[in-house]
Amino acid sequence: MARLLEGKVAIVTGAGRGVGREEALLLAKHGAKVVVNDLGGHFDGTGQSRSPAEEVCREIRDGGGEAVANYESVVDFKAAKRIIDCALDNFGKLNIVVNNAGILRDRMIFNMSEDDFDAVIAVHLRGSFNLARHACAYWREQFKTGNTLNGRLINTTSDSGLLGNAGQGNYGAAKAALAALAIIVDQEMQRYGVTANAVAPIARTRMTIDATPQTAATMPEVAPGEFDPYSPAHIAPIVVWLASDDAKDVHGEVFRAGLGSVWLMKGWHSVSRITKKGFWDPAELGGKVKEELAKGLTKKESLGKILSDVR
C-alpha cells in the first residue's frame, strides 16, 4: 500500500468515535502523525470523557503510528488555538485539519429551543471556524517565511445540509454553512498552497443511530465478516486522499461518501431561466415558474433513495 501522508501532521476533531475515529486511524496508517481531539461527550453535547480519544491513540500506536490525545472543546476560540498548538508542540508542524466534531439536538422548528439551535451551531459551525481560523493563520504565516506546508482543510458537511432533512433545522443549517465555508476558505487560501474541501458522510454512527433511532432500520447491522456498506470506514479514504499532495489541485469541492461509493456533488446552480423584457406581472410569472417546476429540473436526490438503491 502506498502511504500518501508520510511526514504529515494532522488534527482530527471528534476523533474518538465513528467517522472521526476511522479518519484518524487511516490518516495514521498512511503515515500522518495525528492529534486525536475529542471532548468525549454524549451525542447531544453533554458530558465529558478522556477515554474515546485515548483509546484511538492507543490503537494508532499499537499499529506503529504516532498520535497524541487532546480533549479541548472546539467551541472555545482559545481552546481551538491550543489544539493547533498541541500539534506544533508534539510534532513540530501542522499540515491537515479535519473538522469532524459535532452533536445533534433534533427538533421540529416549532419545538426547537434557542439552546438547541445555538449548541448545535456552536459545535459544528463555530467549532469548525475556530480550527480553520487558527490553522489558516499558521499556514499563511509559514508561507510568508518561505515554508509552504500545503495545508489541507476538510470540513464535514451532511446530506441534511445539502439536501435537507425534517427535524434538523439547526444541524442542517450548520452543515450547509460548512460546505460554503470550505468553498470560501479555499478561495482565500489557494495563494498560500492550501486547499479546502468538504465531505458528507453516510454511515452508521451514534449520530445516525443513537441520536436518530428512526434511521436504524435503514442501516441494519450485518453479520460478522460480511461487507458492511454502512461502516464509517468508507468515509476515511476520500479524506485521506484529499489530505495528500496528490489532491493539490482539488479546490472547494463537496463530496458525499459512504456505502462503498463517493459522489462528486454540485451545489446551487441554475437549471432553468425565465426571462422577459420589462417588468413581470406576479400572476404571469407564477404561471411560468410552475411550468418550469413541472419539468422536474429541481428534484433533489434523497438519502432514502440512495439507501434503498444499496439494498
C-alpha positions in Angstrom: 0.0 0.0 0.0 1.3 3.4 -1.0 1.5 5.7 2.1 0.2 9.1 1.0 0.9 11.1 4.1 4.5 10.4 5.1 5.8 13.2 7.2 2.5 15.0 7.5 0.8 16.1 10.8 -3.0 16.0 11.1 -5.6 17.1 13.6 -9.0 15.3 13.6 -11.7 16.8 15.8 -14.4 14.5 17.2 -12.0 11.6 16.5 -12.9 9.4 19.4 -15.7 7.5 17.7 -17.5 6.9 14.4 -16.3 8.7 11.3 -13.6 10.7 13.1 -12.1 7.6 14.6 -11.9 5.9 11.2 -10.4 9.1 9.7 -7.7 9.3 12.4 -6.8 5.6 12.0 -6.4 5.7 8.3 -4.5 9.0 8.3 -2.1 7.4 10.7 -1.9 4.2 8.6 -0.8 6.4 5.7 2.0 7.9 7.7 0.5 11.0 9.3 1.1 11.9 12.9 -2.3 12.6 14.4 -3.7 14.8 17.1 -6.9 12.9 18.2 -9.2 15.6 19.5 -12.4 14.6 21.3 -14.2 16.1 24.3 -15.7 12.6 24.9 -19.3 13.9 25.3 -22.7 12.4 24.6 -24.1 12.9 21.1 -26.2 15.9 22.4 -23.0 17.6 23.7 -23.4 16.8 27.4 -20.8 15.1 29.5 -17.1 14.6 29.0 -14.6 11.7 29.0 -11.0 11.2 28.0 -11.4 7.5 27.2 -12.5 7.8 23.5 -9.5 9.9 22.4 -7.1 7.8 24.5 -8.4 4.6 23.0 -7.9 5.8 19.4 -4.4 7.0 20.3 -3.6 3.6 21.7 -4.9 1.8 18.6 -2.7 4.1 16.4 0.3 3.4 18.5 -0.3 -0.3 18.6 -0.3 -0.2 14.8 3.1 1.6 14.8 1.9 5.1 14.3 2.2 8.3 16.3 -0.7 10.1 18.0 -1.5 12.3 20.9 -4.8 12.8 22.6 -6.4 16.2 23.0 -9.6 17.0 25.0 -10.2 20.6 24.2 -13.6 21.9 23.2 -13.7 23.2 19.6 -16.4 25.7 20.6 -13.9 27.8 22.6 -11.8 30.1 20.3 -8.8 30.0 22.6 -9.1 26.3 23.2 -9.1 25.7 19.5 -5.8 27.5 19.3 -4.5 25.2 21.9 -5.5 22.2 19.7 -3.3 23.8 16.9 -0.5 24.3 19.4 -0.8 20.7 20.5 0.2 19.6 17.0 3.0 22.1 16.9 4.3 21.3 20.3 4.2 17.5 19.8 5.1 17.1 16.1 6.6 20.5 15.1 4.2 21.5 12.4 0.6 21.1 11.0 -0.5 20.1 7.5 -4.0 18.8 7.8 -7.2 19.7 9.7 -10.3 17.6 9.6 -13.3 19.3 11.1 -15.4 16.4 12.2 -16.7 17.3 15.8 -20.4 17.5 16.1 -23.6 17.0 18.2 -27.3 16.5 17.5 -30.3 18.0 19.1 -33.1 17.3 16.7 -36.4 19.1 17.0 -39.0 20.3 14.6 -38.7 24.1 14.1 -41.8 24.8 16.2 -40.4 22.8 19.1 -36.7 23.8 18.9 -35.4 25.9 21.7 -32.9 28.6 21.4 -30.3 26.5 23.3 -30.9 23.5 20.9 -30.2 25.8 18.0 -27.2 27.6 19.5 -25.5 24.5 20.9 -25.5 22.6 17.5 -24.4 25.7 15.5 -21.7 26.3 18.1 -20.1 22.9 17.8 -20.4 22.3 14.1 -20.1 25.8 12.6 -18.3 27.9 15.2 -16.0 24.9 16.1 -15.0 24.4 12.5 -14.5 28.1 12.0 -12.3 28.2 15.1 -9.9 25.5 13.9 -9.9 26.8 10.3 -9.2 30.3 11.5 -6.1 29.3 13.6 -4.8 26.8 11.1 -5.1 29.2 8.1 -3.3 31.9 10.1 -0.5 29.5 10.8 -0.3 28.3 7.2 -0.2 31.9 5.9 2.5 32.9 8.3 4.6 29.9 7.4 4.1 30.6 3.7 5.4 34.1 4.1 8.6 32.8 5.7 9.1 30.5 2.6 7.8 27.4 4.3 4.9 26.2 2.2 3.1 23.5 4.2 0.4 22.6 1.6 -2.3 22.9 4.2 -5.4 20.8 3.9 -8.7 21.7 5.4 -11.5 19.2 5.2 -14.9 20.1 6.6 -17.6 17.5 7.4 -20.9 18.5 5.9 -24.1 16.4 5.6 -26.9 15.4 3.4 -29.1 17.2 5.9 -27.4 20.4 4.8 -27.0 19.6 1.1 -30.5 18.1 0.6 -32.5 19.0 3.7 -34.0 16.8 6.4 -37.0 17.5 8.6 -36.3 17.9 12.2 -32.7 19.1 11.7 -33.0 22.8 11.1 -30.1 23.5 13.4 -27.9 20.7 12.2 -28.7 21.1 8.5 -28.1 24.9 8.6 -24.7 24.3 10.2 -23.8 21.6 7.7 -24.8 23.7 4.7 -22.7 26.5 6.1 -19.7 24.2 6.5 -19.8 23.3 2.8 -19.9 27.1 2.0 -17.1 27.7 4.5 -14.9 25.2 2.7 -15.5 26.8 -0.7 -14.8 30.3 0.6 -11.7 29.4 2.6 -10.4 27.6 -0.4 -10.8 30.8 -2.5 -9.0 32.8 0.2 -6.2 30.4 0.8 -5.2 29.0 -2.6 -2.4 31.6 -2.9 -0.8 30.0 0.2 -0.8 26.5 -1.2 -3.8 25.5 0.9 -6.9 23.5 -0.3 -10.3 23.3 1.5 -13.0 20.8 0.6 -16.0 19.2 2.3 -17.2 15.6 2.7 -20.8 14.5 3.6 -20.7 11.0 5.3 -23.3 8.3 5.0 -22.6 5.8 7.8 -23.9 4.0 10.8 -22.7 6.0 13.8 -24.0 7.4 17.1 -25.3 10.4 15.2 -27.4 8.3 12.8 -28.5 5.5 15.1 -28.4 6.5 18.8 -29.4 10.1 18.2 -31.9 9.3 15.5 -33.3 5.8 16.2 -35.8 6.0 13.4 -32.9 5.6 10.9 -31.7 2.3 12.5 -34.0 0.3 10.2 -32.4 1.9 7.1 -28.9 1.0 8.2 -29.2 -2.6 9.5 -26.3 -4.4 11.2 -24.6 -7.1 9.1 -23.2 -10.4 10.2 -19.5 -10.6 11.3 -17.2 -10.9 8.3 -19.8 -9.7 5.8 -19.3 -6.5 3.8 -20.8 -3.6 5.7 -21.9 -0.8 3.4 -22.8 1.4 6.4 -19.4 1.3 8.1 -17.9 4.7 8.8 -14.6 3.3 7.5 -16.0 4.0 4.0 -15.6 7.8 4.6 -11.9 7.8 5.5 -10.3 7.0 2.1 -11.6 10.2 0.4 -10.5 12.2 3.4 -7.0 10.7 3.3 -6.7 11.4 -0.4 -7.9 15.0 -0.1 -5.3 15.4 2.7 -2.5 14.2 0.4 -0.3 16.1 -2.1 -1.9 14.2 -4.9 -5.1 16.3 -4.3 -3.3 19.7 -4.6 -5.5 20.7 -7.5 -8.8 19.9 -5.8 -10.3 23.2 -4.7 -13.5 24.0 -3.0 -15.3 20.7 -3.8 -18.0 18.9 -2.0 -18.2 15.1 -1.9 -20.6 12.6 -0.4 -19.0 9.4 0.8 -20.2 6.0 2.1 -21.8 2.7 1.1 -18.6 1.9 -0.8 -19.2 4.9 -3.0 -18.0 8.5 -3.5 -20.3 11.1 -5.1 -19.0 14.3 -6.6 -21.6 17.0 -5.7 -22.6 20.1 -7.5 -24.3 22.8 -5.3 -26.6 25.6 -6.1 -26.6 26.2 -9.8 -29.1 27.4 -12.4 -31.2 24.7 -14.1 -33.6 27.0 -15.9 -34.2 30.7 -16.6 -37.4 32.6 -17.1 -36.9 36.0 -18.7 -39.0 38.9 -20.1 -38.2 42.3 -21.4 -39.8 44.6 -18.9 -41.5 44.0 -15.5 -43.2 40.8 -14.7 -46.8 40.6 -13.6 -46.7 38.3 -10.5 -49.5 36.1 -11.7 -48.0 35.7 -15.1 -44.6 35.0 -13.6 -46.1 32.4 -11.3 -47.5 30.5 -14.2 -44.1 30.4 -15.9 -42.4 29.2 -12.7 -45.0 26.4 -12.3 -44.3 25.3 -15.9 -40.6 25.1 -15.2 -41.1 23.3 -11.8 -43.3 20.7 -13.5 -40.3 19.7 -15.7 -38.7 18.2 -12.5 -35.4 20.1 -13.0 -35.1 20.9 -9.4 -35.9 17.5 -8.0 -33.5 16.5 -5.2 -31.9 13.2 -4.6 -32.9 11.9 -1.2 -30.8 9.9 1.3 -33.7 7.4 1.5 -33.5 6.8 -2.3 -29.7 6.2 -2.0 -30.1 3.7 0.8 -32.9 1.9 -1.0 -30.6 1.6 -4.0 -28.0 -0.1 -1.9 -30.4 -2.6 -0.5 
